[in-house]
């Protein structure tokens, strides 16, 4: 995996295992069902996780507890 996705070095071994499993499932769906959008979502999601974990300052901020209401969530279709 590190040869194809160098950013996985920022994931724990459990996270790497979860990414690998999700990726294999998504690739299977792509091959069997011709649904490849899921593959892109899996890679993008785990890459974002690795990106935040690669920066100790941002990672510490992301792990801080929050409180209060941050307002309505806008959903785009």
Buried (B, 14 or more C-beta within 10 A) or exposed (E): BEEEBEBBEBBEEEBBEBBBEBBEEBBEBBEEEEEEEBBEEBBEEBBEBBEEBEEEEEBEEEEEEEEEEEEEEEEEE
